[in-house]
């Protein structure tokens, strides 16, 4: 078998050997990236496989990263092999390999940008509660004499937040209220007047 591989290798032209070396090396790196990303548990097909490349932040819009380089040369190598085996002109094969590599990188960048837009910060911005309606969870004493709690939907999830009121009467539990202001950085001002 080793003799067959040596014979096959010797029968290849110089450019074919280059494409095979590129394809095999970068395919091995690509498979390693995938294994490392799944082993790290983040489930991202191209995850944090840059562990060995400290702080690979890329340039600008993330075109120039180690992962993208591996994807580019993997595709470039395999298209080069296909082109030489099909008898294409060497220049056409080179251009086709470059175009295929750029297409794969563009697709990866597009997909990663879309995935980044799906991420949400779990940090609550209290200002997003302003003018929202909800219900009292714990009664709220009248005239800012004490703090109660309200339940309302903020940033896509139901939250329990501390609240006070300027109303002349206590607001009992279960009563609909509207957020009319923010006191400090974490306290809602509410009213039972929903207008």
Biotite code that builds the C-alpha atoms (Angstrom):
import biotite.structure as struc

atoms = struc.array([
    struc.Atom([0.000, 0.000, 0.000], chain_id="A", res_id=1, res_name="UNK", atom_name="CA", element="C"),
    struc.Atom([2.804, 2.418, 0.845], chain_id="A", res_id=2, res_name="UNK", atom_name="CA", element="C"),
    struc.Atom([4.330, 1.598, -2.523], chain_id="A", res_id=3, res_name="UNK", atom_name="CA", element="C"),
    struc.Atom([1.030, 2.487, -4.220], chain_id="A", res_id=4, res_name="UNK", atom_name="CA", element="C"),
    struc.Atom([0.917, 5.874, -2.434], chain_id="A", res_id=5, res_name="UNK", atom_name="CA", element="C"),
    struc.Atom([4.511, 6.606, -3.431], chain_id="A", res_id=6, res_name="UNK", atom_name="CA", element="C"),
    struc.Atom([3.769, 5.709, -7.049], chain_id="A", res_id=7, res_name="UNK", atom_name="CA", element="C"),
    struc.Atom([0.628, 7.865, -7.025], chain_id="A", res_id=8, res_name="UNK", atom_name="CA", element="C"),
    struc.Atom([2.560, 10.795, -5.496], chain_id="A", res_id=9, res_name="UNK", atom_name="CA", element="C"),
    struc.Atom([5.365, 10.528, -8.035], chain_id="A", res_id=10, res_name="UNK", atom_name="CA", element="C"),
    struc.Atom([2.873, 10.483, -10.902], chain_id="A", res_id=11, res_name="UNK", atom_name="CA", element="C"),
    struc.Atom([1.390, 13.843, -9.834], chain_id="A", res_id=12, res_name="UNK", atom_name="CA", element="C"),
    struc.Atom([2.512, 17.059, -11.493], chain_id="A", res_id=13, res_name="UNK", atom_name="CA", element="C"),
    struc.Atom([4.090, 19.801, -9.353], chain_id="A", res_id=14, res_name="UNK", atom_name="CA", element="C"),
    struc.Atom([0.966, 21.940, -9.115], chain_id="A", res_id=15, res_name="UNK", atom_name="CA", element="C"),
    struc.Atom([-1.155, 18.911, -8.204], chain_id="A", res_id=16, res_name="UNK", atom_name="CA", element="C"),
    struc.Atom([1.222, 18.115, -5.334], chain_id="A", res_id=17, res_name="UNK", atom_name="CA", element="C"),
    struc.Atom([0.858, 21.686, -4.056], chain_id="A", res_id=18, res_name="UNK", atom_name="CA", element="C"),
    struc.Atom([-2.949, 21.479, -4.145], chain_id="A", res_id=19, res_name="UNK", atom_name="CA", element="C"),
    struc.Atom([-2.885, 18.101, -2.361], chain_id="A", res_id=20, res_name="UNK", atom_name="CA", element="C"),
    struc.Atom([-0.582, 19.387, 0.394], chain_id="A", res_id=21, res_name="UNK", atom_name="CA", element="C"),
    struc.Atom([-2.750, 22.482, 0.923], chain_id="A", res_id=22, res_name="UNK", atom_name="CA", element="C"),
    struc.Atom([-5.971, 20.443, 0.898], chain_id="A", res_id=23, res_name="UNK", atom_name="CA", element="C"),
    struc.Atom([-4.734, 17.800, 3.320], chain_id="A", res_id=24, res_name="UNK", atom_name="CA", element="C"),
    struc.Atom([-3.077, 20.142, 5.824], chain_id="A", res_id=25, res_name="UNK", atom_name="CA", element="C"),
    struc.Atom([-5.942, 22.608, 5.974], chain_id="A", res_id=26, res_name="UNK", atom_name="CA", element="C"),
    struc.Atom([-8.602, 19.862, 5.990], chain_id="A", res_id=27, res_name="UNK", atom_name="CA", element="C"),
    struc.Atom([-6.880, 18.363, 9.041], chain_id="A", res_id=28, res_name="UNK", atom_name="CA", element="C"),
    struc.Atom([-6.886, 21.800, 10.711], chain_id="A", res_id=29, res_name="UNK", atom_name="CA", element="C"),
    struc.Atom([-10.560, 22.275, 9.783], chain_id="A", res_id=30, res_name="UNK", atom_name="CA", element="C"),
    struc.Atom([-11.545, 18.924, 11.309], chain_id="A", res_id=31, res_name="UNK", atom_name="CA", element="C"),
    struc.Atom([-9.475, 19.761, 14.413], chain_id="A", res_id=32, res_name="UNK", atom_name="CA", element="C"),
    struc.Atom([-11.316, 23.076, 14.768], chain_id="A", res_id=33, res_name="UNK", atom_name="CA", element="C"),
    struc.Atom([-14.679, 21.335, 14.599], chain_id="A", res_id=34, res_name="UNK", atom_name="CA", element="C"),
    struc.Atom([-13.656, 18.702, 17.164], chain_id="A", res_id=35, res_name="UNK", atom_name="CA", element="C"),
    struc.Atom([-12.281, 21.366, 19.529], chain_id="A", res_id=36, res_name="UNK", atom_name="CA", element="C"),
    struc.Atom([-15.393, 23.514, 19.206], chain_id="A", res_id=37, res_name="UNK", atom_name="CA", element="C"),
    struc.Atom([-17.704, 20.624, 20.063], chain_id="A", res_id=38, res_name="UNK", atom_name="CA", element="C"),
    struc.Atom([-15.384, 19.412, 22.838], chain_id="A", res_id=39, res_name="UNK", atom_name="CA", element="C"),
    struc.Atom([-15.411, 22.889, 24.404], chain_id="A", res_id=40, res_name="UNK", atom_name="CA", element="C"),
    struc.Atom([-19.179, 22.586, 24.672], chain_id="A", res_id=41, res_name="UNK", atom_name="CA", element="C"),
    struc.Atom([-20.180, 25.855, 23.056], chain_id="A", res_id=42, res_name="UNK", atom_name="CA", element="C"),
    struc.Atom([-21.943, 24.067, 20.185], chain_id="A", res_id=43, res_name="UNK", atom_name="CA", element="C"),
    struc.Atom([-20.782, 26.655, 17.654], chain_id="A", res_id=44, res_name="UNK", atom_name="CA", element="C"),
    struc.Atom([-19.540, 24.788, 14.581], chain_id="A", res_id=45, res_name="UNK", atom_name="CA", element="C"),
    struc.Atom([-16.562, 27.101, 14.389], chain_id="A", res_id=46, res_name="UNK", atom_name="CA", element="C"),
    struc.Atom([-16.609, 27.924, 18.146], chain_id="A", res_id=47, res_name="UNK", atom_name="CA", element="C"),
    struc.Atom([-13.538, 28.793, 20.155], chain_id="A", res_id=48, res_name="UNK", atom_name="CA", element="C"),
    struc.Atom([-11.150, 26.539, 18.269], chain_id="A", res_id=49, res_name="UNK", atom_name="CA", element="C"),
    struc.Atom([-8.669, 29.406, 18.193], chain_id="A", res_id=50, res_name="UNK", atom_name="CA", element="C"),
    struc.Atom([-7.481, 28.426, 21.671], chain_id="A", res_id=51, res_name="UNK", atom_name="CA", element="C"),
    struc.Atom([-3.941, 28.094, 20.358], chain_id="A", res_id=52, res_name="UNK", atom_name="CA", element="C"),
    struc.Atom([-4.126, 31.477, 18.655], chain_id="A", res_id=53, res_name="UNK", atom_name="CA", element="C"),
    struc.Atom([-4.343, 33.940, 21.534], chain_id="A", res_id=54, res_name="UNK", atom_name="CA", element="C"),
    struc.Atom([-7.025, 36.591, 21.111], chain_id="A", res_id=55, res_name="UNK", atom_name="CA", element="C"),
    struc.Atom([-7.711, 36.022, 17.419], chain_id="A", res_id=56, res_name="UNK", atom_name="CA", element="C"),
    struc.Atom([-10.049, 38.984, 17.128], chain_id="A", res_id=57, res_name="UNK", atom_name="CA", element="C"),
    struc.Atom([-9.727, 39.441, 13.388], chain_id="A", res_id=58, res_name="UNK", atom_name="CA", element="C"),
    struc.Atom([-9.580, 42.751, 11.598], chain_id="A", res_id=59, res_name="UNK", atom_name="CA", element="C"),
    struc.Atom([-12.561, 44.937, 10.950], chain_id="A", res_id=60, res_name="UNK", atom_name="CA", element="C"),
    struc.Atom([-15.538, 42.791, 10.038], chain_id="A", res_id=61, res_name="UNK", atom_name="CA", element="C"),
    struc.Atom([-13.904, 39.482, 10.991], chain_id="A", res_id=62, res_name="UNK", atom_name="CA", element="C"),
    struc.Atom([-12.664, 38.505, 7.523], chain_id="A", res_id=63, res_name="UNK", atom_name="CA", element="C"),
    struc.Atom([-9.080, 37.879, 8.596], chain_id="A", res_id=64, res_name="UNK", atom_name="CA", element="C"),
    struc.Atom([-9.227, 35.230, 11.302], chain_id="A", res_id=65, res_name="UNK", atom_name="CA", element="C"),
    struc.Atom([-7.446, 31.927, 11.701], chain_id="A", res_id=66, res_name="UNK", atom_name="CA", element="C"),
    struc.Atom([-10.728, 30.047, 11.212], chain_id="A", res_id=67, res_name="UNK", atom_name="CA", element="C"),
    struc.Atom([-11.487, 31.865, 7.983], chain_id="A", res_id=68, res_name="UNK", atom_name="CA", element="C"),
    struc.Atom([-7.948, 31.263, 6.707], chain_id="A", res_id=69, res_name="UNK", atom_name="CA", element="C"),
    struc.Atom([-8.354, 27.529, 7.360], chain_id="A", res_id=70, res_name="UNK", atom_name="CA", element="C"),
    struc.Atom([-11.739, 27.478, 5.590], chain_id="A", res_id=71, res_name="UNK", atom_name="CA", element="C"),
    struc.Atom([-10.334, 29.457, 2.632], chain_id="A", res_id=72, res_name="UNK", atom_name="CA", element="C"),
    struc.Atom([-7.335, 27.194, 2.050], chain_id="A", res_id=73, res_name="UNK", atom_name="CA", element="C"),
    struc.Atom([-9.359, 24.008, 2.610], chain_id="A", res_id=74, res_name="UNK", atom_name="CA", element="C"),
    struc.Atom([-11.748, 25.002, -0.173], chain_id="A", res_id=75, res_name="UNK", atom_name="CA", element="C"),
    struc.Atom([-8.922, 26.391, -2.340], chain_id="A", res_id=76, res_name="UNK", atom_name="CA", element="C"),
    struc.Atom([-7.020, 23.089, -2.116], chain_id="A", res_id=77, res_name="UNK", atom_name="CA", element="C"),
    struc.Atom([-9.966, 20.832, -2.931], chain_id="A", res_id=78, res_name="UNK", atom_name="CA", element="C"),
    struc.Atom([-11.172, 22.990, -5.840], chain_id="A", res_id=79, res_name="UNK", atom_name="CA", element="C"),
    struc.Atom([-7.570, 23.040, -7.120], chain_id="A", res_id=80, res_name="UNK", atom_name="CA", element="C"),
    struc.Atom([-7.463, 19.232, -7.017], chain_id="A", res_id=81, res_name="UNK", atom_name="CA", element="C"),
    struc.Atom([-10.817, 18.985, -8.787], chain_id="A", res_id=82, res_name="UNK", atom_name="CA", element="C"),
    struc.Atom([-9.748, 21.494, -11.427], chain_id="A", res_id=83, res_name="UNK", atom_name="CA", element="C"),
    struc.Atom([-6.447, 19.770, -12.218], chain_id="A", res_id=84, res_name="UNK", atom_name="CA", element="C"),
    struc.Atom([-8.159, 16.358, -12.331], chain_id="A", res_id=85, res_name="UNK", atom_name="CA", element="C"),
    struc.Atom([-10.759, 17.789, -14.729], chain_id="A", res_id=86, res_name="UNK", atom_name="CA", element="C"),
    struc.Atom([-7.965, 19.084, -16.996], chain_id="A", res_id=87, res_name="UNK", atom_name="CA", element="C"),
    struc.Atom([-8.675, 22.781, -16.467], chain_id="A", res_id=88, res_name="UNK", atom_name="CA", element="C"),
    struc.Atom([-6.133, 25.386, -17.420], chain_id="A", res_id=89, res_name="UNK", atom_name="CA", element="C"),
    struc.Atom([-3.867, 26.093, -14.371], chain_id="A", res_id=90, res_name="UNK", atom_name="CA", element="C"),
    struc.Atom([-4.899, 29.780, -14.327], chain_id="A", res_id=91, res_name="UNK", atom_name="CA", element="C"),
    struc.Atom([-8.601, 28.872, -14.423], chain_id="A", res_id=92, res_name="UNK", atom_name="CA", element="C"),
    struc.Atom([-8.059, 26.321, -11.644], chain_id="A", res_id=93, res_name="UNK", atom_name="CA", element="C"),
    struc.Atom([-6.256, 28.920, -9.486], chain_id="A", res_id=94, res_name="UNK", atom_name="CA", element="C"),
    struc.Atom([-8.998, 31.534, -10.044], chain_id="A", res_id=95, res_name="UNK", atom_name="CA", element="C"),
    struc.Atom([-11.742, 28.973, -9.325], chain_id="A", res_id=96, res_name="UNK", atom_name="CA", element="C"),
    struc.Atom([-9.967, 27.952, -6.099], chain_id="A", res_id=97, res_name="UNK", atom_name="CA", element="C"),
    struc.Atom([-9.622, 31.570, -4.973], chain_id="A", res_id=98, res_name="UNK", atom_name="CA", element="C"),
    struc.Atom([-13.272, 32.327, -5.793], chain_id="A", res_id=99, res_name="UNK", atom_name="CA", element="C"),
    struc.Atom([-14.458, 29.210, -3.934], chain_id="A", res_id=100, res_name="UNK", atom_name="CA", element="C"),
    struc.Atom([-12.331, 30.121, -0.892], chain_id="A", res_id=101, res_name="UNK", atom_name="CA", element="C"),
    struc.Atom([-13.636, 33.695, -0.852], chain_id="A", res_id=102, res_name="UNK", atom_name="CA", element="C"),
    struc.Atom([-17.210, 32.413, -1.197], chain_id="A", res_id=103, res_name="UNK", atom_name="CA", element="C"),
    struc.Atom([-16.808, 30.108, 1.815], chain_id="A", res_id=104, res_name="UNK", atom_name="CA", element="C"),
    struc.Atom([-15.288, 32.895, 3.938], chain_id="A", res_id=105, res_name="UNK", atom_name="CA", element="C"),
    struc.Atom([-18.069, 35.297, 2.913], chain_id="A", res_id=106, res_name="UNK", atom_name="CA", element="C"),
    struc.Atom([-20.672, 32.681, 3.827], chain_id="A", res_id=107, res_name="UNK", atom_name="CA", element="C"),
    struc.Atom([-19.037, 32.083, 7.234], chain_id="A", res_id=108, res_name="UNK", atom_name="CA", element="C"),
    struc.Atom([-18.853, 35.811, 7.983], chain_id="A", res_id=109, res_name="UNK", atom_name="CA", element="C"),
    struc.Atom([-22.501, 36.250, 6.940], chain_id="A", res_id=110, res_name="UNK", atom_name="CA", element="C"),
    struc.Atom([-23.645, 33.353, 9.150], chain_id="A", res_id=111, res_name="UNK", atom_name="CA", element="C"),
    struc.Atom([-21.581, 34.498, 12.147], chain_id="A", res_id=112, res_name="UNK", atom_name="CA", element="C"),
    struc.Atom([-22.919, 38.055, 11.825], chain_id="A", res_id=113, res_name="UNK", atom_name="CA", element="C"),
    struc.Atom([-26.487, 36.700, 11.784], chain_id="A", res_id=114, res_name="UNK", atom_name="CA", element="C"),
    struc.Atom([-25.764, 34.540, 14.842], chain_id="A", res_id=115, res_name="UNK", atom_name="CA", element="C"),
    struc.Atom([-24.249, 37.503, 16.695], chain_id="A", res_id=116, res_name="UNK", atom_name="CA", element="C"),
    struc.Atom([-27.473, 39.439, 16.147], chain_id="A", res_id=117, res_name="UNK", atom_name="CA", element="C"),
    struc.Atom([-29.365, 36.617, 17.864], chain_id="A", res_id=118, res_name="UNK", atom_name="CA", element="C"),
    struc.Atom([-27.353, 37.033, 21.046], chain_id="A", res_id=119, res_name="UNK", atom_name="CA", element="C"),
    struc.Atom([-28.922, 39.108, 23.779], chain_id="A", res_id=120, res_name="UNK", atom_name="CA", element="C"),
    struc.Atom([-27.473, 40.630, 26.844], chain_id="A", res_id=121, res_name="UNK", atom_name="CA", element="C"),
    struc.Atom([-29.385, 39.466, 29.905], chain_id="A", res_id=122, res_name="UNK", atom_name="CA", element="C"),
    struc.Atom([-28.728, 42.800, 31.591], chain_id="A", res_id=123, res_name="UNK", atom_name="CA", element="C"),
    struc.Atom([-31.905, 44.715, 32.315], chain_id="A", res_id=124, res_name="UNK", atom_name="CA", element="C"),
    struc.Atom([-32.061, 48.329, 31.180], chain_id="A", res_id=125, res_name="UNK", atom_name="CA", element="C"),
    struc.Atom([-34.578, 49.770, 33.639], chain_id="A", res_id=126, res_name="UNK", atom_name="CA", element="C"),
    struc.Atom([-35.427, 52.558, 31.168], chain_id="A", res_id=127, res_name="UNK", atom_name="CA", element="C"),
    struc.Atom([-37.086, 49.948, 28.925], chain_id="A", res_id=128, res_name="UNK", atom_name="CA", element="C"),
    struc.Atom([-39.803, 49.586, 31.599], chain_id="A", res_id=129, res_name="UNK", atom_name="CA", element="C"),
    struc.Atom([-40.910, 53.218, 31.209], chain_id="A", res_id=130, res_name="UNK", atom_name="CA", element="C"),
    struc.Atom([-44.555, 53.508, 29.980], chain_id="A", res_id=131, res_name="UNK", atom_name="CA", element="C"),
    struc.Atom([-45.065, 49.736, 30.254], chain_id="A", res_id=132, res_name="UNK", atom_name="CA", element="C"),
    struc.Atom([-48.086, 48.270, 32.017], chain_id="A", res_id=133, res_name="UNK", atom_name="CA", element="C"),
    struc.Atom([-48.079, 45.403, 34.475], chain_id="A", res_id=134, res_name="UNK", atom_name="CA", element="C"),
    struc.Atom([-49.650, 44.234, 37.737], chain_id="A", res_id=135, res_name="UNK", atom_name="CA", element="C"),
    struc.Atom([-48.791, 44.846, 41.349], chain_id="A", res_id=136, res_name="UNK", atom_name="CA", element="C"),
    struc.Atom([-47.192, 41.798, 42.894], chain_id="A", res_id=137, res_name="UNK", atom_name="CA", element="C"),
    struc.Atom([-46.804, 43.178, 46.424], chain_id="A", res_id=138, res_name="UNK", atom_name="CA", element="C"),
    struc.Atom([-48.989, 46.127, 47.462], chain_id="A", res_id=139, res_name="UNK", atom_name="CA", element="C"),
    struc.Atom([-47.485, 49.574, 46.992], chain_id="A", res_id=140, res_name="UNK", atom_name="CA", element="C"),
    struc.Atom([-48.055, 52.145, 49.787], chain_id="A", res_id=141, res_name="UNK", atom_name="CA", element="C"),
    struc.Atom([-49.471, 55.554, 48.713], chain_id="A", res_id=142, res_name="UNK", atom_name="CA", element="C"),
    struc.Atom([-47.417, 58.758, 48.537], chain_id="A", res_id=143, res_name="UNK", atom_name="CA", element="C"),
    struc.Atom([-43.997, 57.071, 48.298], chain_id="A", res_id=144, res_name="UNK", atom_name="CA", element="C"),
    struc.Atom([-44.302, 55.798, 51.888], chain_id="A", res_id=145, res_name="UNK", atom_name="CA", element="C"),
    struc.Atom([-42.879, 52.409, 51.037], chain_id="A", res_id=146, res_name="UNK", atom_name="CA", element="C"),
    struc.Atom([-41.740, 50.043, 48.317], chain_id="A", res_id=147, res_name="UNK", atom_name="CA", element="C"),
    struc.Atom([-43.842, 47.353, 46.720], chain_id="A", res_id=148, res_name="UNK", atom_name="CA", element="C"),
    struc.Atom([-43.300, 45.115, 43.695], chain_id="A", res_id=149, res_name="UNK", atom_name="CA", element="C"),
    struc.Atom([-44.747, 44.984, 40.207], chain_id="A", res_id=150, res_name="UNK", atom_name="CA", element="C"),
    struc.Atom([-44.659, 42.286, 37.549], chain_id="A", res_id=151, res_name="UNK", atom_name="CA", element="C"),
    struc.Atom([-44.265, 43.453, 33.975], chain_id="A", res_id=152, res_name="UNK", atom_name="CA", element="C"),
    struc.Atom([-42.775, 42.372, 30.690], chain_id="A", res_id=153, res_name="UNK", atom_name="CA", element="C"),
    struc.Atom([-39.485, 44.122, 29.945], chain_id="A", res_id=154, res_name="UNK", atom_name="CA", element="C"),
    struc.Atom([-37.010, 43.157, 27.199], chain_id="A", res_id=155, res_name="UNK", atom_name="CA", element="C"),
    struc.Atom([-38.998, 40.074, 26.283], chain_id="A", res_id=156, res_name="UNK", atom_name="CA", element="C"),
    struc.Atom([-39.355, 38.523, 29.739], chain_id="A", res_id=157, res_name="UNK", atom_name="CA", element="C"),
    struc.Atom([-41.591, 38.992, 32.770], chain_id="A", res_id=158, res_name="UNK", atom_name="CA", element="C"),
    struc.Atom([-39.752, 40.670, 35.657], chain_id="A", res_id=159, res_name="UNK", atom_name="CA", element="C"),
    struc.Atom([-40.534, 41.496, 39.263], chain_id="A", res_id=160, res_name="UNK", atom_name="CA", element="C"),
    struc.Atom([-39.286, 44.990, 40.029], chain_id="A", res_id=161, res_name="UNK", atom_name="CA", element="C"),
    struc.Atom([-39.431, 47.297, 43.044], chain_id="A", res_id=162, res_name="UNK", atom_name="CA", element="C"),
    struc.Atom([-41.891, 50.171, 42.723], chain_id="A", res_id=163, res_name="UNK", atom_name="CA", element="C"),
    struc.Atom([-43.288, 53.231, 44.502], chain_id="A", res_id=164, res_name="UNK", atom_name="CA", element="C"),
    struc.Atom([-46.282, 55.407, 43.705], chain_id="A", res_id=165, res_name="UNK", atom_name="CA", element="C"),
    struc.Atom([-47.308, 59.076, 43.973], chain_id="A", res_id=166, res_name="UNK", atom_name="CA", element="C"),
    struc.Atom([-50.991, 58.025, 44.030], chain_id="A", res_id=167, res_name="UNK", atom_name="CA", element="C"),
    struc.Atom([-53.100, 59.118, 47.043], chain_id="A", res_id=168, res_name="UNK", atom_name="CA", element="C"),
    struc.Atom([-54.237, 55.539, 47.758], chain_id="A", res_id=169, res_name="UNK", atom_name="CA", element="C"),
    struc.Atom([-52.353, 52.296, 48.276], chain_id="A", res_id=170, res_name="UNK", atom_name="CA", element="C"),
    struc.Atom([-52.248, 50.061, 45.210], chain_id="A", res_id=171, res_name="UNK", atom_name="CA", element="C"),
    struc.Atom([-53.302, 46.520, 46.232], chain_id="A", res_id=172, res_name="UNK", atom_name="CA", element="C"),
    struc.Atom([-51.778, 43.320, 44.834], chain_id="A", res_id=173, res_name="UNK", atom_name="CA", element="C"),
    struc.Atom([-53.025, 42.210, 41.424], chain_id="A", res_id=174, res_name="UNK", atom_name="CA", element="C"),
    struc.Atom([-54.011, 45.721, 40.311], chain_id="A", res_id=175, res_name="UNK", atom_name="CA", element="C"),
    struc.Atom([-52.977, 46.914, 36.804], chain_id="A", res_id=176, res_name="UNK", atom_name="CA", element="C"),
    struc.Atom([-50.407, 49.735, 36.892], chain_id="A", res_id=177, res_name="UNK", atom_name="CA", element="C"),
    struc.Atom([-48.429, 51.821, 34.454], chain_id="A", res_id=178, res_name="UNK", atom_name="CA", element="C"),
    struc.Atom([-44.790, 52.839, 34.861], chain_id="A", res_id=179, res_name="UNK", atom_name="CA", element="C"),
    struc.Atom([-44.675, 56.647, 34.844], chain_id="A", res_id=180, res_name="UNK", atom_name="CA", element="C"),
    struc.Atom([-41.056, 57.224, 35.837], chain_id="A", res_id=181, res_name="UNK", atom_name="CA", element="C"),
    struc.Atom([-37.779, 55.853, 37.144], chain_id="A", res_id=182, res_name="UNK", atom_name="CA", element="C"),
    struc.Atom([-36.459, 56.736, 40.616], chain_id="A", res_id=183, res_name="UNK", atom_name="CA", element="C"),
    struc.Atom([-32.701, 56.415, 40.902], chain_id="A", res_id=184, res_name="UNK", atom_name="CA", element="C"),
    struc.Atom([-31.305, 53.517, 38.896], chain_id="A", res_id=185, res_name="UNK", atom_name="CA", element="C"),
    struc.Atom([-33.518, 50.646, 39.980], chain_id="A", res_id=186, res_name="UNK", atom_name="CA", element="C"),
    struc.Atom([-36.899, 51.795, 41.298], chain_id="A", res_id=187, res_name="UNK", atom_name="CA", element="C"),
    struc.Atom([-40.042, 52.249, 39.239], chain_id="A", res_id=188, res_name="UNK", atom_name="CA", element="C"),
    struc.Atom([-42.615, 54.973, 39.804], chain_id="A", res_id=189, res_name="UNK", atom_name="CA", element="C"),
    struc.Atom([-46.050, 53.575, 38.955], chain_id="A", res_id=190, res_name="UNK", atom_name="CA", element="C"),
    struc.Atom([-49.659, 54.682, 38.893], chain_id="A", res_id=191, res_name="UNK", atom_name="CA", element="C"),
    struc.Atom([-52.978, 52.851, 38.811], chain_id="A", res_id=192, res_name="UNK", atom_name="CA", element="C"),
    struc.Atom([-54.106, 55.457, 36.288], chain_id="A", res_id=193, res_name="UNK", atom_name="CA", element="C"),
    struc.Atom([-53.369, 53.656, 32.990], chain_id="A", res_id=194, res_name="UNK", atom_name="CA", element="C"),
    struc.Atom([-53.873, 56.754, 30.765], chain_id="A", res_id=195, res_name="UNK", atom_name="CA", element="C"),
])
